[in-house]
Amino acid sequence: MGPGISVQVQLSPGPFDPYALLASWSAGQAAAAECHFVGRVRPFTAANQQLDALELEHYPGMAERQLHQLATGQAQHHGVKAVLVHHRVGVIAPGAAIVLVAVAADRRGPAQRCCQGLLEALKHDAPFWKREWSAGVGTWVKGNTPLGEGH
Amino acid sequence: MVAASIYLRPIRLRLFASLREQAGWEQQDWAWPDQPQPPTPEQIWRSLGLTGSLDELRIAVNFEFAGPQQPLQPGDELAFLTPISGG
């Protein structure tokens, strides 16, 4: 890790309040710029059916390790001061938080670029798998939606 | 004479998500083979007889991404990973 970079990574088997985590994390930062992303479970499936729950499986040991490596790499690349990643695992209700990424830096540019870069990196390079549950049927999600989707 | 290979620790295989359900198992030990070269992930994948191409999967050795031809060591943990969908 680069000098002075703080990287915090945690997997959460139960629900978490991203704003409570942010309040605690932000209180320890002396940086002028922060960028935060909170991802939540959509209420519908990829097939546009009502979602009962999202199950998130992970590779224990590798998921934590990859998240830490990705966060450290992005922090060094963008020259930021601190990164926080909090990621749910297990069965998650619609609307609940699934991921929190927070970045602290001297300027908004590095903070925003690092936050986006880390989010994309973890979506593609951290071993998590989603299964959508709808009407008693579980369907594994194939890959991720592209960043531009929804435009 | 006893073959030296029986003294070498097996390779721990791991599967997750849809691949685990397709195979019907989540982990198993793969005995170290009696061959001059160390085995590779590709060799082991072929031996498992699972459907699908290795080109569509990712490989991890000891919790790090690896290539299909990486020489394996006794006691390694080898995982075959379907496309990731986190975040």
gemmi code that builds the backbone of each chain (N, CA, C; Angstrom):
import gemmi

chains = {
    "A": [
        ("MET", (0.843, -1.204, 0.000), (0.000, 0.000, 0.000), (0.874, 1.248, 0.000)),
        ("GLY", (0.409, 2.304, -0.632), (1.167, 3.540, -0.688), (1.232, 4.205, 0.673)),
        ("PRO", (2.180, 5.115, 0.841), (2.328, 5.765, 2.138), (1.104, 6.602, 2.480)),
        ("GLY", (0.601, 6.389, 3.659), (-0.495, 7.212, 4.144), (-1.856, 6.899, 3.591)),
        ("ILE", (-2.011, 5.847, 2.794), (-3.328, 5.494, 2.258), (-4.036, 4.559, 3.229)),
        ("SER", (-5.253, 4.913, 3.572), (-6.064, 4.070, 4.444), (-7.057, 3.284, 3.601)),
        ("VAL", (-7.014, 1.969, 3.686), (-7.949, 1.119, 2.944), (-8.701, 0.236, 3.942)),
        ("GLN", (-10.010, 0.384, 3.965), (-10.861, -0.438, 4.831), (-11.826, -1.233, 3.962)),
        ("VAL", (-11.834, -2.540, 4.147), (-12.703, -3.428, 3.368), (-13.423, -4.355, 4.337)),
        ("GLN", (-14.720, -4.516, 4.140), (-15.453, -5.439, 4.999), (-16.609, -6.079, 4.255)),
        ("LEU", (-16.791, -7.378, 4.497), (-17.973, -8.080, 4.013), (-18.981, -8.151, 5.152)),
        ("SER", (-20.252, -7.950, 4.820), (-21.279, -7.914, 5.848), (-22.315, -9.002, 5.581)),
        ("PRO", (-22.463, -9.988, 6.476), (-23.480, -11.025, 6.273), (-24.888, -10.555, 6.617)),
        ("GLY", (-25.016, -9.393, 7.249), (-26.332, -8.866, 7.606), (-26.506, -7.459, 7.083)),
        ("PRO", (-27.726, -6.908, 7.214), (-27.990, -5.552, 6.711), (-27.067, -4.523, 7.362)),
        ("PHE", (-26.751, -3.493, 6.598), (-25.957, -2.399, 7.162), (-26.552, -1.061, 6.726)),
        ("ASP", (-26.305, -0.051, 7.552), (-26.751, 1.309, 7.263), (-25.568, 2.067, 6.671)),
        ("PRO", (-25.591, 2.344, 5.373), (-24.413, 2.981, 4.764), (-24.126, 4.363, 5.343)),
        ("TYR", (-25.163, 5.064, 5.762), (-24.932, 6.424, 6.260), (-24.336, 6.425, 7.663)),
        ("ALA", (-24.669, 5.425, 8.456), (-24.016, 5.313, 9.760), (-22.537, 4.975, 9.579)),
        ("LEU", (-22.254, 4.084, 8.624), (-20.848, 3.752, 8.352), (-20.106, 4.969, 7.821)),
        ("LEU", (-20.762, 5.699, 6.932), (-20.122, 6.889, 6.355), (-19.829, 7.936, 7.419)),
        ("ALA", (-20.775, 8.131, 8.328), (-20.580, 9.144, 9.375), (-19.347, 8.812, 10.207)),
        ("SER", (-19.221, 7.544, 10.542), (-18.082, 7.131, 11.356), (-16.773, 7.257, 10.578)),
        ("TRP", (-16.806, 6.801, 9.323), (-15.598, 6.831, 8.491), (-15.187, 8.273, 8.175)),
        ("SER", (-16.167, 9.091, 7.792), (-15.874, 10.463, 7.388), (-15.317, 11.289, 8.541)),
        ("ALA", (-15.754, 10.974, 9.762), (-15.278, 11.734, 10.921), (-13.779, 11.590, 11.111)),
        ("GLY", (-13.216, 10.527, 10.556), (-11.782, 10.317, 10.706), (-10.961, 10.842, 9.542)),
        ("GLN", (-11.625, 11.500, 8.579), (-10.908, 11.981, 7.390), (-10.595, 13.478, 7.513)),
        ("ALA", (-9.425, 13.835, 7.028), (-9.072, 15.257, 7.001), (-9.041, 15.768, 5.567)),
        ("ALA", (-9.539, 14.959, 4.622), (-9.464, 15.317, 3.204), (-10.530, 16.350, 2.848)),
        ("ALA", (-10.257, 17.124, 1.788), (-11.186, 18.181, 1.367), (-12.309, 17.660, 0.490)),
        ("ALA", (-12.117, 16.476, -0.115), (-13.127, 15.965, -1.046), (-13.456, 14.517, -0.709)),
        ("GLU", (-14.749, 14.210, -0.755), (-15.182, 12.826, -0.575), (-16.169, 12.481, -1.678)),
        ("CYS", (-16.114, 11.237, -2.131), (-17.093, 10.741, -3.092), (-17.650, 9.437, -2.531)),
        ("HIS", (-18.974, 9.289, -2.559), (-19.632, 8.114, -1.979), (-20.553, 7.473, -3.001)),
        ("PHE", (-20.598, 6.162, -2.985), (-21.579, 5.443, -3.800), (-22.267, 4.406, -2.930)),
        ("VAL", (-23.593, 4.383, -2.988), (-24.386, 3.363, -2.298), (-25.190, 2.616, -3.352)),
        ("GLY", (-24.978, 1.325, -3.445), (-25.757, 0.495, -4.360), (-26.821, -0.270, -3.585)),
        ("ARG", (-28.036, -0.307, -4.132), (-29.138, -1.007, -3.466), (-29.740, -2.063, -4.399)),
        ("VAL", (-30.427, -3.012, -3.807), (-31.055, -4.090, -4.576), (-32.306, -3.546, -5.262)),
        ("ARG", (-32.369, -3.765, -6.569), (-33.560, -3.331, -7.313), (-34.765, -4.200, -6.948)),
        ("PRO", (-35.998, -3.670, -7.078), (-37.196, -4.456, -6.707), (-37.677, -5.373, -7.827)),
        ("PHE", (-36.931, -5.435, -8.930), (-37.349, -6.301, -10.032), (-36.131, -7.041, -10.579)),
        ("THR", (-36.413, -8.141, -11.269), (-35.337, -8.982, -11.786), (-34.878, -8.488, -13.163)),
        ("ALA", (-33.856, -9.157, -13.697), (-33.393, -8.826, -15.045), (-34.469, -9.097, -16.076)),
        ("ALA", (-35.391, -10.037, -15.762), (-36.509, -10.345, -16.661), (-37.738, -9.494, -16.345)),
        ("ASN", (-37.547, -8.475, -15.516), (-38.616, -7.524, -15.173), (-39.739, -8.151, -14.357)),
        ("GLN", (-39.405, -9.154, -13.558), (-40.369, -9.731, -12.627), (-40.126, -9.148, -11.229)),
        ("GLN", (-41.134, -9.242, -10.386), (-40.964, -8.755, -9.019), (-39.910, -9.594, -8.308)),
        ("LEU", (-38.975, -8.921, -7.664), (-37.897, -9.626, -6.967), (-38.287, -9.844, -5.513)),
        ("ASP", (-38.173, -11.093, -5.048), (-38.433, -11.383, -3.635), (-37.176, -11.156, -2.805)),
        ("ALA", (-36.038, -11.555, -3.344), (-34.764, -11.382, -2.631), (-33.616, -11.588, -3.611)),
        ("LEU", (-32.490, -11.010, -3.256), (-31.263, -11.227, -4.022), (-30.300, -11.997, -3.129)),
        ("GLU", (-29.793, -13.098, -3.659), (-28.802, -13.884, -2.919), (-27.422, -13.575, -3.499)),
        ("LEU", (-26.500, -13.265, -2.631), (-25.156, -12.929, -3.098), (-24.161, -13.925, -2.517)),
        ("GLU", (-23.652, -14.781, -3.391), (-22.649, -15.765, -2.980), (-21.256, -15.179, -3.214)),
        ("HIS", (-20.309, -15.562, -2.392), (-18.930, -15.086, -2.589), (-17.961, -16.233, -2.337)),
        ("TYR", (-16.729, -15.996, -2.738), (-15.651, -16.960, -2.508), (-14.918, -16.501, -1.256)),
        ("PRO", (-15.208, -17.112, -0.110), (-14.580, -16.658, 1.136), (-13.051, -16.707, 1.033)),
        ("GLY", (-12.443, -15.702, 1.518), (-10.975, -15.615, 1.452), (-10.532, -14.843, 0.235)),
        ("MET", (-11.009, -15.245, -0.939), (-10.609, -14.533, -2.162), (-11.361, -13.216, -2.306)),
        ("ALA", (-12.635, -13.181, -1.940), (-13.416, -11.950, -2.123), (-12.801, -10.810, -1.301)),
        ("GLU", (-12.519, -11.068, -0.038), (-11.929, -10.024, 0.808), (-10.567, -9.595, 0.257)),
        ("ARG", (-9.792, -10.576, -0.153), (-8.450, -10.296, -0.666), (-8.502, -9.469, -1.936)),
        ("GLN", (-9.406, -9.850, -2.841), (-9.526, -9.105, -4.090), (-10.015, -7.682, -3.853)),
        ("LEU", (-11.008, -7.542, -2.978), (-11.505, -6.195, -2.686), (-10.382, -5.314, -2.149)),
        ("HIS", (-9.586, -5.855, -1.273), (-8.489, -5.063, -0.700), (-7.456, -4.715, -1.761)),
        ("GLN", (-7.124, -5.668, -2.612), (-6.143, -5.395, -3.676), (-6.681, -4.360, -4.660)),
        ("LEU", (-7.954, -4.502, -5.031), (-8.547, -3.556, -5.983), (-8.613, -2.162, -5.375)),
        ("ALA", (-9.018, -2.074, -4.114), (-9.119, -0.771, -3.452), (-7.738, -0.121, -3.336)),
        ("THR", (-6.759, -0.903, -2.976), (-5.402, -0.368, -2.849), (-4.869, 0.087, -4.206)),
        ("GLY", (-5.096, -0.731, -5.226), (-4.614, -0.377, -6.566), (-5.260, 0.888, -7.092)),
        ("GLN", (-6.563, 1.006, -6.916), (-7.261, 2.210, -7.381), (-6.838, 3.432, -6.569)),
        ("ALA", (-6.661, 3.260, -5.283), (-6.232, 4.381, -4.430), (-4.864, 4.894, -4.870)),
        ("GLN", (-3.965, 3.982, -5.141), (-2.622, 4.382, -5.590), (-2.691, 5.027, -6.965)),
        ("HIS", (-3.475, 4.434, -7.856), (-3.561, 4.948, -9.230), (-4.092, 6.377, -9.263)),
        ("HIS", (-5.081, 6.661, -8.435), (-5.721, 7.979, -8.465), (-5.150, 8.941, -7.418)),
        ("GLY", (-4.261, 8.451, -6.588), (-3.616, 9.332, -5.621), (-4.554, 9.858, -4.546)),
        ("VAL", (-5.402, 8.977, -4.020), (-6.333, 9.414, -2.982), (-5.812, 9.019, -1.602)),
        ("LYS", (-6.500, 9.528, -0.580), (-6.007, 9.329, 0.783), (-6.641, 8.137, 1.498)),
        ("ALA", (-7.899, 7.875, 1.198), (-8.589, 6.815, 1.945), (-9.707, 6.204, 1.116)),
        ("VAL", (-9.914, 4.911, 1.317), (-10.981, 4.183, 0.620), (-11.692, 3.287, 1.630)),
        ("LEU", (-13.005, 3.271, 1.518), (-13.830, 2.380, 2.326), (-14.699, 1.550, 1.382)),
        ("VAL", (-14.708, 0.239, 1.571), (-15.601, -0.642, 0.810), (-16.342, -1.528, 1.800)),
        ("HIS", (-17.658, -1.510, 1.698), (-18.485, -2.382, 2.539), (-19.415, -3.131, 1.590)),
        ("HIS", (-19.391, -4.447, 1.619), (-20.124, -5.238, 0.638), (-20.945, -6.297, 1.348)),
        ("ARG", (-22.251, -6.376, 1.006), (-23.111, -7.395, 1.577), (-22.828, -8.750, 0.946)),
        ("VAL", (-23.114, -9.797, 1.709), (-23.190, -11.164, 1.199), (-24.437, -11.797, 1.799)),
        ("GLY", (-24.880, -12.899, 1.226), (-26.048, -13.590, 1.745), (-27.329, -13.168, 1.048)),
        ("VAL", (-28.447, -13.351, 1.732), (-29.760, -13.039, 1.152), (-30.147, -11.606, 1.517)),
        ("ILE", (-30.477, -10.813, 0.491), (-30.670, -9.370, 0.674), (-32.059, -8.983, 0.165)),
        ("ALA", (-32.741, -8.167, 0.935), (-34.100, -7.742, 0.574), (-34.049, -6.623, -0.463)),
        ("PRO", (-35.080, -6.524, -1.302), (-35.146, -5.391, -2.242), (-35.061, -4.061, -1.487)),
        ("GLY", (-34.300, -3.154, -2.046), (-34.138, -1.840, -1.428), (-32.997, -1.749, -0.437)),
        ("ALA", (-32.502, -2.891, 0.028), (-31.415, -2.862, 1.011), (-30.094, -2.544, 0.332)),
        ("ALA", (-29.187, -1.976, 1.104), (-27.861, -1.644, 0.572), (-27.071, -2.914, 0.311)),
        ("ILE", (-26.424, -2.939, -0.848), (-25.585, -4.091, -1.206), (-24.115, -3.702, -1.189)),
        ("VAL", (-23.801, -2.459, -1.544), (-22.392, -2.044, -1.545), (-22.288, -0.562, -1.216)),
        ("LEU", (-21.258, -0.247, -0.463), (-20.884, 1.137, -0.179), (-19.427, 1.304, -0.569)),
        ("VAL", (-19.158, 2.318, -1.397), (-17.778, 2.691, -1.726), (-17.617, 4.162, -1.374)),
        ("ALA", (-16.614, 4.486, -0.607), (-16.344, 5.877, -0.241), (-14.863, 6.158, -0.440)),
        ("VAL", (-14.578, 7.351, -0.960), (-13.196, 7.744, -1.252), (-12.962, 9.150, -0.714)),
        ("ALA", (-11.837, 9.347, -0.082), (-11.437, 10.676, 0.394), (-10.149, 11.076, -0.308)),
        ("ALA", (-10.108, 12.338, -0.785), (-8.938, 12.829, -1.527), (-8.816, 14.337, -1.317)),
        ("ASP", (-7.767, 14.890, -1.884), (-7.575, 16.337, -1.779), (-8.496, 17.101, -2.721)),
        ("ARG", (-8.848, 16.475, -3.844), (-9.640, 17.151, -4.891), (-10.779, 16.259, -5.350)),
        ("ARG", (-11.823, 16.892, -5.940), (-12.990, 16.114, -6.351), (-12.668, 15.150, -7.500)),
        ("GLY", (-11.773, 15.559, -8.399), (-11.462, 14.713, -9.558), (-10.951, 13.345, -9.156)),
        ("PRO", (-9.858, 13.296, -8.401), (-9.369, 11.974, -7.978), (-10.404, 11.203, -7.161)),
        ("ALA", (-11.146, 11.897, -6.319), (-12.134, 11.206, -5.488), (-13.210, 10.561, -6.364)),
        ("GLN", (-13.729, 11.319, -7.341), (-14.792, 10.782, -8.197), (-14.268, 9.685, -9.113)),
        ("ARG", (-13.089, 9.899, -9.690), (-12.542, 8.885, -10.608), (-12.215, 7.588, -9.869)),
        ("CYS", (-11.680, 7.717, -8.681), (-11.345, 6.520, -7.904), (-12.609, 5.765, -7.508)),
        ("CYS", (-13.640, 6.493, -7.115), (-14.893, 5.840, -6.705), (-15.483, 5.052, -7.874)),
        ("GLN", (-15.537, 5.667, -9.044), (-16.081, 4.979, -10.218), (-15.185, 3.822, -10.642)),
        ("GLY", (-13.893, 4.060, -10.665), (-12.961, 3.009, -11.071), (-13.017, 1.808, -10.148)),
        ("LEU", (-13.113, 2.060, -8.863), (-13.155, 0.952, -7.913), (-14.467, 0.187, -8.027)),
        ("LEU", (-15.554, 0.905, -8.219), (-16.845, 0.231, -8.366), (-16.845, -0.685, -9.594)),
        ("GLU", (-16.346, -0.185, -10.697), (-16.277, -1.021, -11.903), (-15.336, -2.203, -11.694)),
        ("ALA", (-14.220, -1.968, -11.026), (-13.248, -3.051, -10.792), (-13.858, -4.152, -9.939)),
        ("LEU", (-14.539, -3.761, -8.889), (-15.075, -4.810, -8.012), (-16.230, -5.558, -8.671)),
        ("LYS", (-16.961, -4.885, -9.562), (-18.029, -5.574, -10.268), (-17.487, -6.656, -11.213)),
        ("HIS", (-16.276, -6.473, -11.687), (-15.735, -7.409, -12.672), (-14.652, -8.340, -12.118)),
        ("ASP", (-14.019, -7.955, -11.021), (-12.857, -8.717, -10.564), (-12.910, -9.179, -9.116)),
        ("ALA", (-14.041, -9.045, -8.477), (-14.178, -9.613, -7.128), (-15.185, -10.763, -7.214)),
        ("PRO", (-14.843, -11.906, -6.652), (-15.665, -13.116, -6.867), (-16.962, -13.122, -6.063)),
        ("PHE", (-17.983, -12.493, -6.662), (-19.354, -12.500, -6.143), (-20.273, -12.988, -7.260)),
        ("TRP", (-21.340, -13.664, -6.846), (-22.334, -14.130, -7.817), (-23.727, -13.850, -7.271)),
        ("LYS", (-24.554, -13.234, -8.117), (-25.916, -12.894, -7.710), (-26.912, -13.943, -8.201)),
        ("ARG", (-27.880, -14.249, -7.330), (-29.012, -15.089, -7.746), (-30.294, -14.347, -7.372)),
        ("GLU", (-31.123, -14.142, -8.376), (-32.391, -13.452, -8.152), (-33.469, -14.473, -7.798)),
        ("TRP", (-34.192, -14.188, -6.720), (-35.303, -15.059, -6.314), (-36.613, -14.362, -6.608)),
        ("SER", (-37.460, -15.039, -7.397), (-38.754, -14.488, -7.763), (-39.751, -15.633, -7.868)),
        ("ALA", (-40.879, -15.529, -7.156), (-41.925, -16.554, -7.166), (-41.344, -17.940, -6.871)),
        ("GLY", (-40.416, -18.005, -5.949), (-39.854, -19.276, -5.518), (-38.801, -19.868, -6.426)),
        ("VAL", (-38.436, -19.146, -7.463), (-37.443, -19.643, -8.421), (-36.188, -18.758, -8.350)),
        ("GLY", (-35.048, -19.410, -8.247), (-33.774, -18.699, -8.212), (-33.093, -18.747, -9.566)),
        ("THR", (-32.607, -17.599, -10.029), (-31.932, -17.511, -11.326), (-30.599, -16.810, -11.145)),
        ("TRP", (-29.533, -17.487, -11.558), (-28.206, -16.867, -11.467), (-28.076, -15.751, -12.490)),
        ("VAL", (-27.543, -14.634, -12.051), (-27.352, -13.485, -12.934), (-26.056, -13.688, -13.710)),
        ("LYS", (-26.139, -13.481, -15.024), (-24.957, -13.682, -15.868), (-24.230, -12.357, -16.068)),
        ("GLY", (-23.160, -12.162, -15.332), (-22.341, -10.966, -15.502), (-23.020, -9.723, -14.963)),
        ("ASN", (-22.489, -8.570, -15.354), (-22.963, -7.278, -14.869), (-23.570, -6.455, -15.990)),
        ("THR", (-24.464, -5.543, -15.591), (-24.967, -4.574, -16.567), (-23.847, -3.585, -16.882)),
        ("PRO", (-23.775, -3.117, -18.142), (-22.734, -2.159, -18.480), (-22.958, -0.828, -17.771)),
        ("LEU", (-21.851, -0.090, -17.605), (-21.912, 1.188, -16.894), (-22.891, 2.144, -17.533)),
        ("GLY", (-22.997, 2.092, -18.869), (-23.844, 3.047, -19.574), (-25.322, 2.724, -19.543)),
        ("GLU", (-25.708, 1.552, -19.010), (-27.115, 1.173, -19.023), (-27.957, 2.149, -18.199)),
        ("GLY", (-29.132, 2.486, -18.746), (-30.007, 3.432, -18.043), (-29.922, 4.816, -18.628)),
        ("HIS", (-28.981, 5.039, -19.533), (-28.880, 6.356, -20.186), (-29.902, 6.467, -21.291)),
    ],
    "B": [
        ("MET", (7.960, -51.058, -4.390), (8.279, -49.644, -4.245), (6.989, -48.820, -4.340)),
        ("VAL", (6.876, -47.837, -3.483), (5.679, -46.996, -3.465), (5.946, -45.740, -4.281)),
        ("ALA", (5.006, -45.394, -5.140), (5.197, -44.199, -5.979), (5.289, -42.953, -5.107)),
        ("ALA", (6.196, -42.054, -5.505), (6.412, -40.837, -4.726), (5.172, -39.957, -4.698)),
        ("SER", (4.341, -40.095, -5.736), (3.215, -39.173, -5.850), (2.233, -39.289, -4.688)),
        ("ILE", (2.166, -40.439, -4.027), (1.174, -40.566, -2.959), (1.554, -39.702, -1.762)),
        ("TYR", (2.797, -39.242, -1.713), (3.217, -38.396, -0.606), (2.937, -36.914, -0.870)),
        ("LEU", (2.518, -36.589, -2.073), (2.263, -35.194, -2.414), (0.815, -34.844, -2.114)),
        ("ARG", (0.636, -33.716, -1.505), (-0.723, -33.311, -1.119), (-1.596, -33.094, -2.361)),
        ("PRO", (-2.861, -33.460, -2.271), (-3.753, -33.262, -3.426), (-4.040, -31.788, -3.646)),
        ("ILE", (-4.641, -31.510, -4.777), (-5.099, -30.158, -5.096), (-6.558, -30.045, -4.670)),
        ("ARG", (-6.869, -28.992, -3.930), (-8.239, -28.764, -3.475), (-8.993, -28.006, -4.564)),
        ("LEU", (-10.055, -28.599, -5.064), (-10.858, -27.970, -6.115), (-12.083, -27.313, -5.504)),
        ("ARG", (-12.440, -26.122, -5.993), (-13.607, -25.387, -5.484), (-14.473, -24.923, -6.657)),
        ("LEU", (-15.770, -25.064, -6.487), (-16.740, -24.536, -7.459), (-17.748, -23.661, -6.721)),
        ("PHE", (-18.320, -22.699, -7.436), (-19.278, -21.789, -6.830), (-20.476, -21.583, -7.763)),
        ("ALA", (-21.561, -21.107, -7.135), (-22.740, -20.632, -7.849), (-23.259, -21.672, -8.850)),
        ("SER", (-23.553, -21.237, -10.076), (-24.191, -22.141, -11.038), (-23.302, -23.324, -11.398)),
        ("LEU", (-22.004, -23.125, -11.404), (-21.101, -24.231, -11.746), (-21.132, -25.307, -10.663)),
        ("ARG", (-21.223, -24.878, -9.404), (-21.336, -25.829, -8.296), (-22.619, -26.660, -8.440)),
        ("GLU", (-23.712, -25.985, -8.770), (-24.988, -26.697, -8.881), (-25.000, -27.630, -10.086)),
        ("GLN", (-24.373, -27.196, -11.159), (-24.292, -28.042, -12.343), (-23.471, -29.295, -12.064)),
        ("ALA", (-22.372, -29.131, -11.328), (-21.478, -30.259, -11.061), (-22.027, -31.168, -9.961)),
        ("GLY", (-22.786, -30.583, -9.017), (-23.287, -31.373, -7.903), (-22.294, -31.509, -6.766)),
        ("TRP", (-21.234, -30.754, -6.776), (-20.281, -30.742, -5.657), (-19.645, -29.349, -5.554)),
        ("GLU", (-19.184, -29.025, -4.364), (-18.571, -27.706, -4.196), (-17.077, -27.766, -3.954)),
        ("GLN", (-16.607, -28.878, -3.430), (-15.156, -29.020, -3.324), (-14.780, -30.492, -3.303)),
        ("GLN", (-13.617, -30.770, -3.791), (-13.085, -32.128, -3.746), (-11.575, -32.058, -3.894)),
        ("ASP", (-10.917, -33.124, -3.483), (-9.466, -33.198, -3.619), (-9.120, -33.984, -4.872)),
        ("TRP", (-8.175, -33.453, -5.618), (-7.730, -34.064, -6.868), (-6.319, -34.614, -6.614)),
        ("ALA", (-6.190, -35.928, -6.689), (-4.914, -36.567, -6.330), (-3.784, -36.106, -7.244)),
        ("TRP", (-2.648, -35.870, -6.652), (-1.488, -35.454, -7.430), (-1.136, -36.562, -8.418)),
        ("PRO", (-0.993, -36.222, -9.702), (-0.833, -37.288, -10.710), (0.610, -37.806, -10.778)),
        ("ASP", (0.721, -39.021, -11.240), (2.043, -39.614, -11.451), (2.487, -39.266, -12.864)),
        ("GLN", (3.045, -38.081, -13.013), (3.486, -37.590, -14.324), (4.674, -36.666, -14.102)),
        ("PRO", (5.530, -36.512, -15.117), (6.770, -35.734, -14.912), (6.519, -34.233, -14.741)),
        ("GLN", (5.499, -33.693, -15.392), (5.234, -32.260, -15.312), (4.122, -31.973, -14.308)),
        ("PRO", (4.177, -30.833, -13.640), (3.062, -30.501, -12.737), (1.777, -30.321, -13.524)),
        ("PRO", (0.649, -30.661, -12.931), (-0.622, -30.485, -13.646), (-0.967, -29.002, -13.785)),
        ("THR", (-1.853, -28.731, -14.718), (-2.315, -27.358, -14.952), (-3.832, -27.297, -14.731)),
        ("PRO", (-4.363, -26.090, -14.541), (-5.834, -25.971, -14.434), (-6.555, -26.558, -15.645)),
        ("GLU", (-5.983, -26.361, -16.837), (-6.642, -26.894, -18.032), (-6.701, -28.416, -17.996)),
        ("GLN", (-5.619, -29.045, -17.586), (-5.611, -30.508, -17.495), (-6.678, -30.990, -16.508)),
        ("ILE", (-6.769, -30.319, -15.382), (-7.734, -30.740, -14.369), (-9.161, -30.491, -14.845)),
        ("TRP", (-9.385, -29.349, -15.499), (-10.735, -29.065, -16.011), (-11.171, -30.155, -16.991)),
        ("ARG", (-10.280, -30.540, -17.877), (-10.627, -31.581, -18.848), (-10.956, -32.894, -18.141)),
        ("SER", (-10.234, -33.181, -17.066), (-10.444, -34.458, -16.370), (-11.777, -34.509, -15.626)),
        ("LEU", (-12.361, -33.350, -15.328), (-13.596, -33.322, -14.538), (-14.819, -33.717, -15.352)),
        ("GLY", (-14.757, -33.549, -16.663), (-15.878, -33.938, -17.516), (-17.100, -33.054, -17.381)),
        ("LEU", (-16.909, -31.828, -16.930), (-18.044, -30.914, -16.811), (-18.325, -30.265, -18.154)),
        ("THR", (-19.594, -29.890, -18.342), (-19.949, -29.241, -19.599), (-19.481, -27.786, -19.568)),
        ("GLY", (-19.273, -27.248, -20.741), (-18.852, -25.855, -20.836), (-17.378, -25.748, -21.156)),
        ("SER", (-17.048, -24.583, -21.702), (-15.673, -24.342, -22.107), (-14.914, -23.583, -21.032)),
        ("LEU", (-13.665, -23.954, -20.857), (-12.823, -23.227, -19.901), (-12.642, -21.770, -20.333)),
        ("ASP", (-12.792, -21.508, -21.629), (-12.668, -20.127, -22.121), (-13.728, -19.203, -21.514)),
        ("GLU", (-14.829, -19.789, -21.055), (-15.918, -18.973, -20.506), (-15.803, -18.811, -18.993)),
        ("LEU", (-14.774, -19.394, -18.408), (-14.599, -19.342, -16.956), (-13.340, -18.571, -16.608)),
        ("ARG", (-13.239, -18.191, -15.337), (-11.973, -17.667, -14.828), (-11.419, -18.671, -13.832)),
        ("ILE", (-10.135, -18.579, -13.637), (-9.428, -19.545, -12.811), (-8.766, -18.801, -11.667)),
        ("ALA", (-8.823, -19.388, -10.476), (-8.093, -18.823, -9.337), (-7.254, -19.928, -8.705)),
        ("VAL", (-6.014, -19.592, -8.409), (-5.121, -20.509, -7.703), (-4.681, -19.820, -6.421)),
        ("ASN", (-4.998, -20.451, -5.308), (-4.667, -19.880, -3.994), (-5.179, -18.452, -3.862)),
        ("PHE", (-6.433, -18.239, -4.277), (-7.161, -16.973, -4.106), (-6.676, -15.842, -5.013)),
        ("GLU", (-5.895, -16.185, -6.051), (-5.457, -15.178, -7.018), (-5.844, -15.675, -8.416)),
        ("PHE", (-6.231, -14.741, -9.295), (-6.539, -15.141, -10.667), (-5.293, -15.726, -11.330)),
        ("ALA", (-5.524, -16.732, -12.158), (-4.410, -17.440, -12.796), (-4.820, -17.855, -14.197)),
        ("GLY", (-3.852, -18.262, -14.983), (-4.110, -18.717, -16.337), (-4.279, -20.225, -16.404)),
        ("PRO", (-4.816, -20.718, -17.516), (-5.098, -22.161, -17.633), (-3.851, -23.036, -17.678)),
        ("GLN", (-2.720, -22.435, -17.994), (-1.493, -23.236, -18.096), (-0.570, -23.064, -16.890)),
        ("GLN", (-1.042, -22.416, -15.862), (-0.157, -22.204, -14.697), (0.197, -23.542, -14.053)),
        ("PRO", (1.487, -23.824, -13.887), (1.855, -25.078, -13.204), (1.381, -25.053, -11.756)),
        ("LEU", (0.755, -26.127, -11.348), (0.225, -26.197, -9.987), (1.215, -26.872, -9.054)),
        ("GLN", (1.065, -26.570, -7.780), (1.926, -27.147, -6.753), (1.068, -28.020, -5.828)),
        ("PRO", (1.688, -29.013, -5.202), (0.921, -29.830, -4.243), (0.286, -28.951, -3.170)),
        ("GLY", (-0.970, -29.244, -2.874), (-1.669, -28.488, -1.840), (-2.317, -27.207, -2.317)),
        ("ASP", (-2.170, -26.870, -3.598), (-2.814, -25.665, -4.121), (-4.327, -25.769, -4.023)),
        ("GLU", (-4.974, -24.594, -3.919), (-6.438, -24.531, -4.030), (-6.772, -23.945, -5.387)),
        ("LEU", (-7.516, -24.690, -6.172), (-7.860, -24.300, -7.545), (-9.365, -24.123, -7.639)),
        ("ALA", (-9.785, -22.945, -8.123), (-11.220, -22.678, -8.280), (-11.514, -22.314, -9.720)),
        ("PHE", (-12.628, -22.846, -10.215), (-13.143, -22.459, -11.535), (-14.355, -21.554, -11.293)),
        ("LEU", (-14.305, -20.354, -11.879), (-15.279, -19.313, -11.544), (-16.103, -18.918, -12.758)),
        ("THR", (-17.416, -18.964, -12.606), (-18.284, -18.444, -13.663), (-18.208, -16.915, -13.652)),
        ("PRO", (-18.719, -16.266, -14.725), (-18.622, -14.800, -14.783), (-19.170, -14.132, -13.523)),
        ("ILE", (-18.406, -13.180, -13.052), (-18.656, -12.510, -11.775), (-19.808, -11.515, -11.935)),
        ("SER", (-20.605, -11.375, -10.864), (-21.722, -10.423, -10.910), (-21.911, -9.759, -9.558)),
        ("GLY", (-20.893, -9.075, -9.099), (-20.973, -8.430, -7.790), (-21.351, -6.974, -7.880)),
        ("GLY", (-21.299, -6.310, -6.745), (-21.494, -4.868, -6.660), (-22.930, -4.419, -6.792)),
    ],
}
model = gemmi.Model(1)
for chain_id, residues in chains.items():
    chain = gemmi.Chain(chain_id)
    for i, (resn, *xyz) in enumerate(residues, 1):
        res = gemmi.Residue()
        res.name, res.seqid = resn, gemmi.SeqId(i, " ")
        for name, pos in zip(("N", "CA", "C"), xyz):
            atom = gemmi.Atom()
            atom.name, atom.element = name, gemmi.Element(name[0])
            atom.pos, atom.b_iso = gemmi.Position(*pos), 0.0
            res.add_atom(atom)
        chain.add_residue(res)
    model.add_chain(chain)
structure = gemmi.Structure()
structure.add_model(model)
structure.setup_entities()
